[in-house]
């Protein structure tokens, strides 16, 4: 297995957040960040993004699939926010200089690690 880092584009658009592509998609509706990742790093970030997207979908589907429960809704929102922060840290860590600058401009977290 190759350990060489390759370029990937992480899509953080809410409806297709779990898609990671090897090519940039020229669509202003998409929120994409370029990263350089080895196969192992790619698998880890795919898992993070997938888990976060699943919590986002759970929160969106609360009224459709579950009876209203404020505790469940609050927990799903917390899990999504926590997961999203982990995803942003991972993207920052693997990001190109342009990606890092974009994330820093968002002021989502105090200091990237």
Buried (B, 14 or more C-beta within 10 A) or exposed (E): EEEEBEEBBBBBEEEEBBBBEEEEEEEEEBBBBBBBBBEEBBEBBBEBBBBBBBBBBBBBEBEEEEEEEEEBBEBBBEBBBEBBEBBBBBBBBBBEEEBBEBBEEEEEEEEBE
